Amino acid sequence: MAQRLIQIKRLRLARCLIGLMIDPIAAWHADHARFARLLDDLEAEVLRFHEGGSPDYERMRDIVLWLRHYADGVHHPREDVAFERMALRDASLGLQVNRLRQEHRVIGHAGEALLAGLDAAANDGFAPRAELETAAATFLVYYRNHLNSEETNILPRAAGLLGEEDWAAVAAVVPAESGRAAAALHAARTLGLI
């Protein structure tokens, strides 16, 4: 019975990773929902740290690592291609698309800074509180605003602007069977996402 549940969980995540080809908008939204849930978990740990408690640094690190592996390594590169194709079809999206692509880079750098602080805290028990809180706040605020902007302004437009050929190009950027996708699956298992 337990083995069957594990298989079902693995199958669900695999569907999300390849779901882009089946229903790309639903897969995009499912990723955003997963990211939001992980950001909630991360924020709860940051709050514990802020209140002087002992956060689970390993859990925080796992969350940021998963977001780095999957979001920054698979999801965002795919979005960048979708954004570019959307802007080609509707020039009025150009400024917004450029901003979102820049936010991908900022989120990546913020994630690296937060990861460095978490590694320092976990390895030797010392991380300047203000630096760690600032890195976490930057990461959380950028990420949440970014997700909201995409959900509100981009996903509805993508459904009308992008066709089958566009979605095939998006999926080809980081194929589901690539090493990055496999690393994301491994990290997701570690986090209990599957």
trRosetta pair geometry for C-beta under 8 A, 3 or more apart (Angstrom, degrees):
i j d omega theta_ij theta_ji phi_ij phi_ji
1 4 5.7 -55 -152 31 30 112
1 5 6.7 30 151 -17 64 103
2 5 5.7 -52 -152 34 36 112
2 6 6.5 38 150 -20 66 103
3 6 5.7 -53 -152 34 34 113
3 7 6.5 36 150 -20 65 104
4 7 5.6 -52 -150 35 34 114
4 8 6.5 36 151 -21 65 103
5 8 5.6 -51 -148 34 33 112
5 9 6.4 33 154 -18 65 104
6 9 5.8 -54 -149 36 31 110
6 10 6.4 31 153 -18 65 106
7 10 5.8 -55 -147 37 31 111
7 11 6.2 32 154 -21 65 108
8 11 5.7 -56 -149 36 30 113
8 12 6.5 34 153 -24 64 103
9 12 5.7 -51 -151 30 32 113
9 13 6.8 24 156 -11 64 103
9 194 4.4 139 146 -178 96 60
10 13 6.2 -59 -153 39 32 104
10 14 6.2 33 152 -20 67 109
10 185 8.0 53 -147 -164 85 113
10 189 7.9 12 -98 -90 91 105
10 194 5.2 83 -91 164 46 125
11 14 5.6 -54 -144 38 31 113
11 15 6.4 37 154 -24 64 103
12 15 5.7 -54 -154 31 29 113
12 16 6.8 30 149 -19 63 101
12 194 6.7 -178 66 -125 93 89
13 16 5.4 -49 -152 31 40 112
13 17 6.4 36 151 -18 68 103
13 185 6.5 133 124 -125 129 83
13 188 5.7 148 -150 129 153 154
13 193 6.3 94 -95 121 132 98
13 194 4.0 -59 -16 -86 140 126
14 17 5.7 -55 -150 37 34 110
14 18 6.4 3 160 8 68 108
14 176 7.8 78 -165 -179 73 127
14 185 7.4 29 -83 -112 74 126
15 18 6.4 -71 -141 54 28 87
15 19 5.3 56 154 -61 67 101
15 22 7.8 -29 -167 21 85 147
16 19 5.2 -31 -133 3 26 127
16 27 6.2 144 -160 -141 56 85
16 30 5.3 -131 -131 118 106 137
16 31 6.9 140 176 -68 111 75
16 34 7.5 69 -172 -32 157 147
17 20 7.8 -43 159 -5 32 100
17 74 7.5 -33 -142 164 92 156
17 176 5.1 116 133 -137 100 99
17 181 5.5 109 -171 -159 133 114
17 184 7.2 149 -106 92 126 128
17 185 7.1 -39 -49 -71 157 99
18 21 5.9 -32 172 23 76 109
18 22 7.2 66 124 -11 78 103
18 176 4.2 6 -84 -93 88 159
19 22 5.2 -63 -151 43 54 108
19 23 6.2 -33 175 52 92 75
19 24 7.6 152 128 -95 71 34
19 26 6.5 -93 160 94 125 95
19 27 3.5 166 102 -90 105 115
19 30 6.8 23 78 38 158 144
20 24 4.9 38 -162 -114 60 79
20 27 4.6 -125 -72 89 53 158
20 28 7.4 80 -110 -51 84 75
20 78 6.7 -76 -131 -167 155 154
20 167 6.9 -177 159 -173 83 97
20 170 6.6 -131 173 111 127 110
20 171 4.9 162 109 -93 122 97
20 176 7.9 -175 33 -64 110 104
21 24 7.3 52 -66 -68 14 87
21 167 7.0 138 -119 143 45 111
21 168 7.6 56 -122 -100 89 60
21 171 5.2 51 -72 -100 89 160
21 176 7.9 -76 -10 -29 120 127
22 26 7.9 -51 96 59 91 120
22 27 7.3 115 56 -44 85 121
23 26 3.9 20 117 27 120 118
23 27 6.2 147 86 -20 68 87
24 27 5.6 -57 -142 39 32 111
24 28 6.1 36 158 -23 67 105
24 82 8.0 169 162 -100 135 137
24 158 7.8 -109 113 142 114 125
24 162 7.5 -73 84 105 148 135
24 167 4.7 -135 -40 -133 151 123
24 170 6.8 74 -139 79 141 145
24 171 7.8 -112 -98 -55 114 101
25 28 5.6 -51 -146 34 30 114
25 29 6.3 28 154 -16 63 107
25 155 5.9 108 -151 -165 94 94
25 158 6.4 162 -97 95 96 112
25 159 5.1 22 -81 -83 149 96
26 29 5.7 -55 -147 40 31 110
26 30 6.2 34 153 -23 65 106
27 30 5.6 -50 -144 35 31 113
27 31 6.5 35 154 -20 63 101
28 31 6.0 -53 -156 32 29 112
28 32 6.7 28 148 -17 62 106
28 79 7.5 112 -133 -90 113 95
28 150 7.9 -126 163 155 114 123
28 155 6.2 178 105 -110 130 104
28 158 7.4 15 34 83 170 159
29 32 5.6 -55 -151 36 35 113
29 33 6.4 37 152 -21 68 103
29 151 7.1 89 -120 -118 83 92
29 155 6.3 73 -71 -134 94 152
30 33 5.7 -51 -148 34 33 112
30 34 6.5 34 152 -18 64 104
31 34 5.7 -57 -151 37 32 111
31 35 6.3 33 152 -21 67 105
31 70 7.9 -155 -144 143 110 116
31 71 7.4 142 174 -102 114 81
31 75 5.3 161 177 -117 152 133
32 35 5.6 -52 -146 35 33 112
32 36 6.3 35 154 -22 65 104
32 147 5.1 139 -154 -151 103 105
32 150 6.7 -157 -98 90 138 123
32 151 5.9 157 157 -70 163 107
33 36 5.7 -51 -148 34 31 113
33 37 6.6 32 153 -20 63 104
34 37 5.8 -54 -151 34 32 111
34 38 6.5 27 153 -14 65 106
34 193 7.0 54 -155 -146 121 129
35 38 5.8 -60 -152 40 32 109
35 39 6.2 33 151 -21 67 106
35 67 6.6 90 -131 -116 92 105
35 71 6.1 82 -101 -89 123 133
35 143 7.0 -140 161 177 117 116
35 147 6.2 -169 93 -92 126 135
36 39 5.6 -53 -146 36 31 113
36 40 6.5 39 151 -24 63 100
36 144 7.5 85 -119 -115 82 77
36 147 6.0 164 -71 153 96 166
37 40 5.6 -49 -154 29 33 115
37 41 6.7 33 148 -17 63 102
38 41 5.5 -50 -150 35 38 113
38 42 6.3 39 150 -19 67 104
38 63 4.9 163 -177 -151 105 105
38 66 6.9 -126 -137 80 156 126
38 67 6.5 179 112 -61 146 109
38 191 7.7 -7 -112 -177 115 150
39 42 5.5 -51 -144 38 34 114
39 43 6.1 38 154 -22 66 105
39 63 8.0 150 -77 171 34 130
39 140 5.9 131 -165 -131 105 81
39 143 5.7 -169 -101 108 138 135
39 144 6.3 165 153 -69 158 89
40 43 5.7 -55 -146 36 28 112
40 44 6.6 33 153 -23 62 102
41 44 5.8 -51 -153 29 31 113
41 45 6.9 27 151 -14 63 104
41 59 7.2 -106 155 155 116 115
41 63 6.0 -171 90 -94 114 145
42 45 5.8 -58 -156 37 35 109
42 46 6.3 35 148 -20 68 106
42 60 5.9 97 -132 -132 79 77
42 63 4.9 -160 -71 111 104 156
42 64 7.1 99 -113 -55 136 81
42 136 7.1 -166 156 -153 106 104
42 139 7.9 -76 140 107 149 124
42 140 6.7 -164 102 -87 118 106
43 46 5.4 -51 -144 36 36 114
43 47 6.3 42 154 -23 66 102
43 136 7.9 144 -104 165 54 112
43 140 5.7 98 -83 -127 99 144
44 47 5.7 -50 -150 32 31 114
44 48 6.7 35 149 -21 61 101
45 48 5.5 -48 -153 31 36 114
45 49 6.6 38 148 -19 65 103
45 55 4.1 91 -175 -158 85 120
45 56 5.8 -91 -120 45 123 76
45 57 8.0 152 176 -80 133 33
45 59 6.3 -175 -80 88 148 111
45 60 4.8 -150 110 -73 156 106
46 49 5.5 -52 -152 36 35 114
46 50 6.2 39 149 -23 67 106
46 55 7.0 32 -70 -98 24 156
46 60 7.6 114 -56 -118 73 130
46 133 6.8 119 -167 -124 103 69
46 136 4.5 167 -112 153 134 152
46 137 7.6 153 179 -60 151 65
46 140 7.2 -95 9 -39 163 145
47 50 5.4 -50 -144 36 33 115
47 51 6.3 24 158 -12 65 108
48 51 6.1 -62 -147 42 27 104
48 53 4.1 -74 -179 74 82 125
48 54 7.1 -43 148 69 116 26
48 55 4.4 138 83 -83 115 82
49 52 8.0 70 175 -47 29 11
49 53 6.8 -83 -71 65 25 73
49 55 4.4 -35 -54 -20 92 128
49 129 7.4 177 160 -141 101 87
49 132 6.9 -94 159 116 151 127
49 133 7.0 -167 110 -80 119 89
49 136 7.9 124 58 -1 144 165
50 133 6.1 94 -89 -113 92 125
55 59 7.9 -120 161 56 85 105
55 60 6.2 40 141 -35 124 132
56 59 3.8 35 113 16 120 117
56 60 6.4 153 92 -17 66 83
57 60 5.5 -54 -147 38 35 114
57 61 6.1 36 154 -21 68 106
57 118 5.6 162 -166 -163 91 86
57 121 5.1 -155 -121 106 141 112
57 122 4.2 -175 126 -78 135 94
58 61 5.6 -52 -145 37 30 112
58 62 6.3 35 153 -22 64 104
58 122 6.3 111 -68 -124 66 135
59 62 5.6 -51 -147 34 31 114
59 63 6.5 34 153 -21 63 103
60 63 5.8 -54 -154 32 30 112
60 64 6.5 22 154 -11 65 107
60 118 5.4 -151 106 -125 112 135
61 64 5.9 -59 -147 41 31 106
61 65 6.0 32 155 -20 67 110
61 115 6.7 90 -137 -136 77 73
61 118 4.6 173 -81 138 88 136
61 119 6.9 103 -117 -69 128 63
61 122 6.2 -25 -38 -31 144 152
62 65 5.7 -56 -143 39 27 112
62 66 6.2 28 158 -21 64 105
62 187 7.2 168 -165 -169 78 90
62 190 6.0 -142 -144 120 121 113
62 191 5.2 160 150 -87 121 91
63 66 6.0 -56 -150 34 27 108
63 67 6.4 22 154 -13 63 108
63 191 6.9 106 -83 -121 57 131
64 67 5.7 -56 -148 40 32 110
64 68 6.2 35 151 -22 66 105
64 111 5.5 164 -166 -158 98 89
64 114 5.5 -150 -121 103 150 116
64 115 5.1 -169 125 -78 137 88
64 118 6.6 161 27 12 147 155
64 139 7.4 -26 -115 -171 109 159
65 68 5.5 -54 -147 36 32 112
65 69 6.2 26 157 -16 67 107
65 115 6.9 104 -70 -118 70 122
65 187 5.9 -146 119 -142 101 135
66 69 5.8 -55 -143 40 31 107
66 70 5.8 -4 171 11 69 112
66 71 7.9 69 126 -4 63 94
66 184 7.0 90 -156 -146 72 71
66 187 4.4 174 -100 139 80 124
66 188 6.3 106 -139 -76 124 59
66 190 7.8 -160 -71 66 111 105
66 191 5.6 -17 -55 -31 151 147
66 193 7.5 131 -156 -18 155 141
67 70 6.7 -63 -125 54 22 86
67 71 4.6 -11 -166 19 65 128
67 72 6.9 65 141 -12 65 95
67 111 6.2 -142 100 -123 112 138
67 143 7.8 -24 -165 -120 149 144
68 71 7.1 -17 -64 52 11 89
68 72 5.0 -25 -153 31 45 130
68 73 7.0 52 144 -22 53 102
68 108 7.4 98 -127 -136 80 71
68 111 5.2 167 -79 145 96 140
68 112 7.5 102 -112 -70 130 66
68 115 6.9 9 -45 -58 147 146
69 72 7.3 57 7 52 8 88
69 73 5.2 -37 -175 19 37 136
69 74 7.7 17 140 -5 59 102
69 180 6.8 176 -177 -166 75 77
69 183 5.1 -129 -160 119 127 107
69 184 4.8 175 127 -87 108 72
69 187 5.1 133 46 6 154 156
70 73 6.3 -47 -94 52 10 95
70 74 5.2 -38 -160 33 54 117
70 75 6.1 47 145 -14 74 107
70 180 7.9 141 -103 158 43 90
70 181 7.9 68 -118 -122 80 49
70 184 3.7 98 -83 -133 93 126
70 187 7.0 -143 -29 68 104 128
70 188 7.3 58 -51 -55 145 106
71 74 7.3 -34 -75 53 8 76
71 75 4.6 -38 -135 45 47 128
71 76 5.9 57 157 -26 65 100
71 107 7.7 -77 128 132 127 134
72 75 7.6 3 -26 52 18 88
72 76 5.4 -5 -125 20 36 135
72 104 7.4 140 -123 -175 73 87
72 107 7.2 -161 -85 107 103 101
72 108 4.9 114 -130 -102 132 97
72 111 6.7 -134 -43 47 143 158
73 76 7.8 66 10 39 17 96
73 77 7.2 -19 172 -4 26 118
73 174 7.0 130 144 -129 67 156
73 180 4.3 -155 150 -160 121 126
73 183 7.4 -18 99 72 163 123
73 184 6.9 -163 73 -59 121 113
74 77 6.7 -75 -156 38 14 103
74 78 6.6 8 158 -13 57 114
74 174 4.6 -150 -129 109 67 152
74 178 7.8 169 -103 64 101 124
74 180 5.4 170 -64 127 92 118
74 181 5.7 96 -101 -84 140 74
74 184 5.9 -46 -6 -36 140 155
75 78 6.0 -68 -158 38 27 110
75 79 6.3 25 153 -19 67 108
76 79 5.3 -51 -143 36 36 113
76 80 6.3 44 156 -28 66 99
76 104 4.4 135 -162 -143 129 123
76 107 7.7 -169 -90 71 147 129
76 108 7.7 -131 65 -58 172 109
77 80 5.6 -46 -149 27 33 116
77 81 7.0 32 154 -16 61 99
77 173 4.9 -170 134 147 104 131
77 174 5.5 98 76 -26 130 118
78 81 6.0 -56 -159 33 35 108
78 82 6.5 32 147 -15 67 107
78 170 4.9 69 -166 178 86 88
78 171 7.1 33 -129 -85 119 32
78 173 5.2 -180 -90 55 60 133
78 174 6.2 -89 -53 31 96 102
79 82 5.4 -58 -148 40 37 112
79 83 5.9 41 153 -24 71 104
79 100 7.4 -105 146 143 122 121
79 104 7.2 176 78 -82 123 135
79 150 7.5 -41 -144 -126 138 139
79 170 8.0 51 -72 -149 22 114
80 83 5.6 -50 -145 34 29 114
80 84 6.4 32 155 -21 62 105
80 101 5.5 84 -121 -118 92 101
80 104 6.6 -69 -68 9 105 169
80 173 7.8 145 60 -141 94 163
81 84 5.8 -52 -149 34 31 112
81 85 6.5 26 155 -14 64 107
81 169 5.8 -153 166 127 132 96
81 170 4.9 176 89 -106 121 64
81 173 5.2 -155 -21 -55 144 138
82 85 5.9 -61 -150 40 30 108
82 86 6.2 33 152 -23 66 108
82 158 6.0 12 172 -129 123 125
82 162 6.3 -29 -147 -83 90 155
82 166 7.0 86 -121 160 67 108
82 167 7.9 29 -100 -99 102 57
82 170 5.0 32 -61 -103 90 131
83 86 5.6 -56 -147 34 30 113
83 87 6.4 28 156 -18 65 106
83 93 7.8 -152 -163 144 72 121
83 97 4.2 150 179 -151 104 104
83 100 6.0 -159 -113 81 148 126
83 101 6.0 -167 94 -59 157 101
83 154 7.4 -37 -98 -142 87 132
84 87 5.9 -56 -150 36 29 109
84 88 6.7 33 151 -22 62 104
84 97 7.1 146 -74 168 36 138
85 88 5.6 -49 -151 30 35 116
85 89 6.8 25 154 -11 64 107
85 161 7.6 151 121 132 87 108
85 162 6.1 76 109 -106 127 100
85 166 4.8 148 152 -139 160 114
85 169 7.0 126 -61 77 143 137
85 170 7.7 -92 11 -60 141 98
86 89 6.0 -66 -155 41 32 104
86 90 6.3 -32 167 38 71 99
86 93 5.4 -63 130 104 102 161
86 97 6.3 176 78 -90 108 134
86 154 7.4 64 141 -151 179 88
86 157 6.4 79 -156 123 130 112
86 158 6.1 -65 -86 -98 131 71
86 161 5.0 80 -127 106 78 150
86 162 6.6 -50 -77 -54 83 100
87 90 6.8 -81 -129 69 27 62
87 91 6.8 56 -178 -116 68 36
87 93 4.9 -130 -97 89 66 100
87 94 4.8 96 -152 -91 116 60
87 97 4.5 -102 -60 28 122 162
87 98 8.0 77 -97 -38 155 76
89 161 4.8 153 86 -163 146 107
89 162 7.9 -160 7 -70 153 55
90 93 4.8 67 96 -4 100 111
90 157 7.2 -100 43 -175 155 124
90 161 6.1 -84 -8 -111 117 137
91 94 5.5 -6 -172 -29 57 116
93 96 5.4 -70 -162 53 61 109
93 97 5.1 62 142 -29 91 110
93 157 6.8 155 -92 147 137 158
94 97 5.9 -61 -142 38 22 109
94 98 6.3 21 161 -17 63 107
95 98 5.9 -56 -149 36 28 110
95 99 6.5 28 153 -19 63 106
96 99 5.7 -55 -151 35 32 112
96 100 6.4 30 153 -18 66 106
96 149 7.7 -165 -166 173 104 119
96 153 6.5 -110 -174 136 149 142
96 154 7.6 -170 138 -75 123 95
97 100 5.7 -53 -146 36 32 110
97 101 6.4 32 155 -18 65 106
98 101 5.8 -55 -147 37 31 111
98 102 6.4 32 153 -19 64 106
99 102 5.6 -55 -150 37 32 112
99 103 6.4 37 150 -23 65 104
100 103 5.4 -49 -148 33 34 116
100 104 6.9 46 149 -26 62 93
100 146 6.9 119 -138 -148 76 90
100 149 6.7 -158 -93 110 103 129
100 150 6.7 105 -135 -77 133 92
100 154 7.0 62 -87 -66 165 146
101 104 5.6 -39 -159 19 37 116
101 105 7.4 34 146 -12 60 98
102 105 5.7 -54 -161 35 41 110
102 106 6.4 39 145 -18 71 105
103 106 5.3 -52 -141 40 39 112
103 107 6.0 43 157 -22 69 103
103 142 6.3 178 -158 -176 94 101
103 145 7.9 -127 -141 95 142 98
103 146 4.7 169 151 -104 140 118
104 107 5.9 -53 -146 37 27 111
104 108 6.4 31 152 -21 60 107
104 146 7.8 133 -67 -153 53 145
105 108 5.6 -54 -151 34 32 115
105 109 6.5 27 154 -14 66 105
106 109 5.9 -56 -148 39 32 107
106 110 6.0 31 154 -18 67 109
106 142 5.6 -136 117 -152 114 151
107 110 5.6 -55 -141 41 29 112
107 111 6.1 35 155 -23 63 106
107 139 7.1 88 -147 -142 66 66
107 142 5.3 -166 -85 121 79 124
107 143 5.7 101 -128 -81 118 77
107 146 6.3 -41 -60 -13 135 165
108 111 5.7 -55 -149 34 27 113
108 112 6.6 27 153 -18 62 104
109 112 5.7 -52 -150 34 34 112
109 113 6.5 34 152 -18 65 104
110 113 5.7 -53 -148 37 33 111
110 114 6.3 32 154 -17 66 106
110 135 6.8 160 -167 -164 73 69
110 138 4.7 -145 -136 119 123 106
110 139 4.3 172 141 -84 114 71
110 142 5.8 146 9 34 164 145
110 143 8.0 -140 87 -39 138 93
111 114 5.7 -55 -145 39 31 109
111 115 6.1 34 155 -22 65 108
111 139 5.8 106 -78 -124 56 119
112 115 5.6 -53 -144 37 30 114
112 116 6.4 34 155 -22 63 103
113 116 5.8 -51 -151 32 30 112
113 117 6.7 28 152 -14 62 105
113 135 4.6 -147 122 -131 101 116
113 138 7.4 5 74 70 136 137
113 139 7.7 -161 66 -55 96 107
114 117 5.7 -57 -152 38 34 111
114 118 6.2 32 152 -17 68 108
114 132 7.7 85 -139 -152 66 62
114 135 4.2 166 -85 145 67 111
114 136 5.6 105 -125 -79 118 55
114 138 7.7 -159 -55 64 107 96
114 139 4.8 -16 -36 -36 146 148
115 118 5.6 -55 -143 39 31 111
115 119 6.2 35 155 -22 65 105
116 119 5.8 -51 -146 34 29 112
116 120 6.6 30 153 -19 62 104
116 135 7.9 -131 56 -137 87 162
117 120 5.7 -54 -150 35 32 111
117 121 6.4 29 153 -17 66 107
117 127 4.9 95 -173 -159 79 133
117 131 5.9 -169 -111 122 128 98
117 132 4.3 166 166 -104 136 78
117 135 5.0 164 2 40 147 156
117 136 7.9 -105 80 -40 144 85
118 121 5.6 -54 -145 38 33 111
118 122 6.0 26 158 -14 67 110
118 127 7.4 1 -83 -78 22 164
118 132 7.4 114 -65 -138 57 108
119 122 5.9 -59 -141 42 27 105
119 123 5.8 18 164 -15 66 117
120 123 6.2 -61 -134 41 23 104
120 124 6.5 -38 -173 39 61 98
120 126 6.5 -63 154 87 96 63
120 127 4.6 121 94 -88 107 93
121 124 8.0 -88 -133 59 11 61
121 125 6.7 19 -169 -144 49 20
121 126 6.9 -131 -108 79 50 16
121 127 3.7 -48 -66 -9 91 128
121 132 6.4 53 -51 -100 134 147
122 125 7.9 12 -159 -71 8 43
127 131 6.7 -123 168 76 83 107
127 132 4.6 72 133 -57 122 128
128 131 4.2 66 79 12 105 112
128 132 6.7 170 82 -11 53 86
129 132 6.0 -64 -148 40 27 106
129 133 6.1 21 160 -14 66 112
130 133 5.9 -58 -143 42 28 108
130 134 6.1 29 158 -21 64 109
131 134 5.8 -55 -145 36 28 111
131 135 6.3 27 157 -17 64 107
132 135 5.8 -53 -146 37 30 110
132 136 6.3 27 156 -16 64 109
133 136 5.7 -56 -144 40 30 110
133 137 6.1 31 157 -20 66 108
134 137 5.8 -54 -142 37 28 110
134 138 6.3 31 157 -20 63 106
135 138 5.9 -54 -147 35 28 111
135 139 6.3 27 155 -17 62 109
136 139 5.7 -57 -148 39 30 112
136 140 6.1 24 158 -15 67 111
137 140 5.9 -58 -141 41 28 107
137 141 5.9 22 164 -15 67 111
138 141 6.3 -58 -139 39 23 104
138 142 6.1 16 165 -11 61 113
139 142 6.4 -64 -147 41 20 104
139 143 6.0 15 161 -16 61 117
140 143 5.9 -61 -142 40 24 109
140 144 6.1 18 165 -15 64 111
141 144 6.2 -58 -142 38 25 105
141 145 6.2 19 162 -11 63 112
142 145 6.1 -65 -147 43 25 106
142 146 5.9 28 157 -23 65 114
143 146 5.6 -59 -147 37 26 114
143 147 6.3 25 158 -18 65 106
144 147 5.9 -53 -147 35 30 109
144 148 6.3 30 155 -19 64 108
145 148 5.7 -56 -147 37 31 113
145 149 6.3 31 156 -20 65 106
146 149 5.9 -56 -149 35 28 110
146 150 6.5 23 156 -14 63 108
147 150 5.9 -60 -149 39 30 108
147 151 6.1 26 157 -17 67 111
148 151 5.9 -57 -142 39 28 109
148 152 5.9 14 163 -9 65 116
149 152 6.1 -63 -138 45 24 103
149 153 5.6 -28 -178 27 64 118
149 154 7.0 52 133 -11 71 107
150 153 7.0 -72 -115 56 15 78
150 154 4.5 -42 -146 41 58 127
150 155 6.2 73 153 -31 73 91
151 154 7.6 14 -17 47 14 85
151 155 5.7 -2 -135 7 36 131
152 155 7.9 85 22 31 14 97
152 156 7.8 -31 166 3 28 115
153 156 7.4 -84 -167 38 15 100
153 157 6.8 -3 159 -5 56 121
154 157 5.8 -70 -150 44 32 106
154 158 5.8 36 157 -29 73 108
155 158 5.6 -50 -139 29 30 115
155 159 6.9 38 161 -26 61 99
156 159 6.1 -50 -160 22 32 114
156 160 7.5 12 153 -2 60 106
157 160 6.2 -70 -160 44 38 101
157 161 5.7 14 157 -8 76 122
158 161 6.0 -70 -131 47 28 99
158 162 5.2 -8 -173 8 72 121
159 162 7.5 -41 -96 43 10 89
161 166 7.9 9 120 13 74 177
162 166 3.9 -123 -157 92 91 148
162 167 6.0 107 147 -51 117 81
162 170 7.7 24 -168 -27 146 135
163 166 5.3 104 51 10 56 103
163 167 7.2 -117 112 -2 31 93
164 167 5.9 -58 -147 39 30 107
164 168 6.4 34 154 -22 65 105
165 168 5.7 -51 -149 33 31 114
165 169 6.6 32 152 -18 63 104
166 169 5.7 -57 -155 35 33 111
166 170 6.4 34 148 -21 66 105
167 170 5.3 -47 -146 34 38 116
167 171 6.3 37 155 -18 67 103
168 171 5.9 -54 -146 38 31 109
168 172 6.3 34 153 -25 63 109
169 172 5.7 -54 -146 32 30 115
169 173 7.4 50 152 -40 58 88
170 173 6.2 -38 -170 -1 35 114
171 175 6.9 54 153 -109 77 56
171 176 7.6 -21 -168 -30 99 89
172 175 6.5 0 -138 -69 39 85
174 178 5.4 -100 -172 31 70 153
174 180 5.6 -55 -159 67 123 134
174 181 6.5 146 150 -47 101 99
175 178 4.8 124 63 -35 76 97
175 181 7.1 -93 104 -7 50 140
176 181 5.2 164 -164 -172 38 170
177 181 6.6 -18 -33 63 4 135
177 182 7.5 28 -170 -49 41 101
178 181 4.9 98 57 8 78 100
178 182 7.1 -139 100 -3 43 89
179 182 5.5 -56 -148 38 35 113
179 183 6.2 37 154 -21 68 104
180 183 5.7 -52 -148 35 32 111
180 184 6.4 34 151 -20 64 105
181 184 5.5 -52 -150 35 34 115
181 185 6.6 39 149 -22 64 101
182 185 5.6 -49 -151 31 34 113
182 186 6.6 35 151 -18 64 102
183 186 5.6 -52 -151 35 34 113
183 187 6.4 31 152 -15 66 106
184 187 5.7 -55 -145 40 32 109
184 188 6.1 37 153 -24 65 107
185 188 5.6 -54 -146 35 30 114
185 189 6.6 34 153 -22 62 101
185 194 7.3 -17 -157 18 74 153
186 189 5.8 -52 -156 30 31 112
186 190 6.7 33 148 -20 63 103
187 190 5.4 -50 -153 32 38 116
187 191 6.5 29 152 -12 67 107
188 191 5.7 -59 -147 43 33 107
188 193 4.0 -75 -167 59 89 123
188 194 5.2 55 129 -2 111 105
189 192 7.7 39 -178 -72 31 26
189 193 7.4 -78 -62 48 24 78
189 194 5.6 -48 -86 61 64 101
